[in-house]
């Protein structure tokens, strides 16, 4: 709705993870380096965790797009699956030929045969699971058993888990300690600081086709970073709303007023707690102090304390 107004080709702050807008935050680049190193060395389990909206799915998609030809990938974006459903999903992603109504043993044998075939082609099979904190515990155990498939020299299936911090809490349970011990590489994503937030915003509007020097000032970016705590998804929401407000007023640049209004309109944004109560209390104290001075003045004057 505001594309023509700002002279851009497309919306720069959509919530759909788009690798064309990948900025390369230090935390994201480090995560990709860890993943690439671990996959090239043939490690079994790799884990990447991060808060909601920190960019896990974007990294996941970038990894899928950039893996070399020597990898065969299976991607599961919604892992809230029973063990049987998980095996079906993995088999479908790997294009495994299954008999009609296979039991668990037949499932495992068919998947193993496919993994051996991939290995004979000098390729590595990688299972990538997004939102891994949603995996039921019994499915996590099924996943561990699936990774027992191996040759004398290497694992036949590598697994990359992307998840929220709740994944760490789940894997800390005693009954899941066998899988936790198999995680050889892990990385925790960090959120953006003010400078990174400023560069991130400028990058996205530039990719969208914005040519003037600065649409969001550093002051506006400070407000956005504080309200979002550096979470990319929240930054996108606040920037999009601020641009809508500026467009509605016919403004060509984003002001602090637009950003503050966007923050007030966003439930997920972090604002000062009890701000209304504080203002009310401060006004009450100020009024009380004025009344005390008003009544105390004659008394002070009578005793000559002001002389």
C-alpha angles and dihedrals in degrees: 000000000000100000096106092041093059096031097241132140100222143001107286099198107050119145095230108104105247118182090205086071094048105138102187102237110193091248093050093047091049091050091053091048091052091048094047093048093047094048093047091052091050098241118173108227127020123181132198119183133183143153122275109289095013095124105265095137091047090053089046092054093044089052091051091049095048105041109118124246092266091077130078110201135204115192125197113183097176111041099173088121138132117243091262092048090048092053090049091050093050091047091050093049092049091045093238116180107232131191118237114281097356120192123226094272093050090048091054094046093050092049091047092051090052092048091050089051090052091048092051087057087059090248132128124230115221126189112201117194121190122200087020092170086077093063110116113237094246089053090051088056090048088051091052091051090049090058091055086083106106146139124233091272109033149008115270093214130038120197129208116194121199113188151141120265087270086075090067090051091051094048090049090070113111093235090060097046092109092064093041090057090056094059102103099170128033135167133189117210118228126211128246126275122216096272092047090048091052093050091044092055093045090049095053096048090046092053088049089058104262109153108179113096103252133010096165115041122216089254090056091047091053090056091047093048092049094048093045097037085226096300108151095214093053090045089056093050094049094046092049092051093045090053091050090052092048090049090051090055094042091243119153096205133044115250131197087253090061092047094048091050090050090051092050090051095051118082094197094054119105113238132171107285119242092005093154092047091050092051091048093048092047091050090049092050092047092050091047092051091050092051092049091051091046093055095036096054097077090047091050091047093050093055091045094238090142095056 
